[in-house]
Amino acid sequence: MTFGIADRRIFRLGLIAVVAIIAADQISKAVIMSILEQHPFGISVLPVFSLVTAWNTGVSFSMFRKMPSEALSGFAILVSLALVYWLTRVENRLIALGIGLIAGGALGNVIDRLRFGAVFDFLDFYIRTGDGKEYHWPAFNLADSSIFVGVVLLLFDGLFHRVDRAKTEHS
């Protein structure tokens, strides 16, 4: 079996997305951490949004928070390596971008786990009811957003572009 890249330009696009997301994620976390050091109770930005300090020892929505960070990091690294391998086979920009966003986000969070033992989350969206109760979406960060957008791109491609390809093949 030989190792080859299906389309070097598309592979490069995916790798650029990986590196760009890691850089943007780590820079945004460093900037927000620095700002929030002066505001330990967070910063209210909008009536439905605040910047907060939240440390997530698990994965999405704090699932698996009892697992060692090394195990979660190892799993994320393996998934990212599998995604980069998949990227070598891709001939579609949308899929390459989706893969790059997911891998970059996963690796951005791995860096936090290796540095801090937990992932730094800081984006806090919530709804405040008339009686003063607040219902918060779990805090998240740029890496998490990148993973979400990447998954949406892959789903979009799978749901719509594959149907278009099937129609043109049967025409």
N, C-alpha and C positions, 0 to 999 in steps of 0.2 A: 504494500500500500504506500503510495506516495502522498506527501503533504503538499497541497497546492492551494492557491487562492483563486477562486472563480473570477473575481473582478477586482483588480487592485484598487481602482478609484473608489469603489463602493466599500471595500474593506477599510481603506484609509478614512473615509467619511465616518464609519462606525468607530474607529479608534480615536479620531479627533473628538467625537462626542464623548467617549469614555474619559479622555484626559480633560476636556473642557468641564465636564460635570464634576469630576473630582476636584479640580482647581476651584471652580465657583462654589462648590459645597464647602470646602475647607476654608476659603477666604470668608464666605458669609458667616460661617460658624465663629471664626476668630474675631471678626468685627462685632458680631452680636454679643459674644461672650464678654468682650471688652466693654461694650456699652452697658450690658446688664450687671457688670460688677458694681456699677454706681447706682443701680436700681434693683435691689434684691427682691422687690415685690412685683417686678415687671413694669412694662410701659404700656399704657392703654393708648392705642393708635386710632382706633375707630370704636364706635359703640358695640361692634361685634368682633373685634380683633385686637389682640395684645401680643407683645413680645414678652416671653417668659423664659425662665431657665427650667428645663425639664430634662432629667437624665433617664433614658430608657435602657434598661438592662436586657430587654428582650428584643423581639422583632416587632412587626406591625401590631399596633394596638397593645403593646407590651406582652404579646404572647411569648411563651417559652422564657419568661424572665428568670426562672429558676435555673436555666441551663448556664453552664460556664461560658463566659464571653469568648474564650478560645474556641469552644465547639461551634458557637454561632459564627465566629469569624472564619473558621475553617470551612464550614458549609458554604458561606457566602463567597469565599475565594474559589471553591470548587465550582459553584454555579457560574461565577464570572468567567472562569476558564472554559467551561462548556459553552457559554454564550460567545466567547471570542472564537472558539473553534467553529461554532455555527456561523459566525460572521465570515469565516473564510469561504463558506459555501453559498453565501447570499449574492444574488444578482439584482436586488431590488433596493433602492435608496430608502424607502420607508421602513422596510424591515431592518436594514443596517442602522438607521437612526434609532429605531425602537430598541434594538439590542444594545447599542452604545449607551443609550440613556439608562437602561436597566443595569448594565454592568457598571457604569460609572457611579450610579447611585449606590449600588451594593458595596462597591469598593470605598466610596466616601464614608459610608457608615462603618466599614471594617476599620478604617483608619482611626475613627473615634474609639471603637472597642479596644483596639490595640493600645492607644494612647491613654485612655481614661477608664477603660473597663465598662463603659456604657456609651450610648449614642446621645449626643447633645441635640435636643429638640427645642425649638423656640417659637414656632408659629402657632398661635393659640386662637382658634376661631370658636365663638360661642354665641348662644342666644340667651338674653336676659328676659325673663317673663315679668309681667306687671307686678307680681308679688315679690320680686327681687331674687327669685331663684335663677341660677345660671346653669345652662347645659352646654358643656364643652365637648368639642370634637377632640380626640387625643392630639396633643401637641405633635408637630412634625417639623421637618426641615427641608432644605432644597434637595437633598439626596432622595428623600422619600417621595417628594413631588416628581422628581425625575423618573423614579421607578414607576410611579403611577402613569405618567405620560407615555413612557416606553411601552407599558403593557397595553394602554389604549391604542397606540399606533399598531402594535402587533395584532390586536383584536380587529381593528379597522381593516387592516390588510387581509386578515383571514376571512372576515365576513363579506367584504365588498370587492376587493381586487381579485380574489380567487374566483368569485362568481363571474366577474367580467372575463377572466381568462377562459373559464369553462365555456362561456357563451361564444367567444371568438373561435375556440377550438372546434366546436360543434357546428359552426356556421358553414 
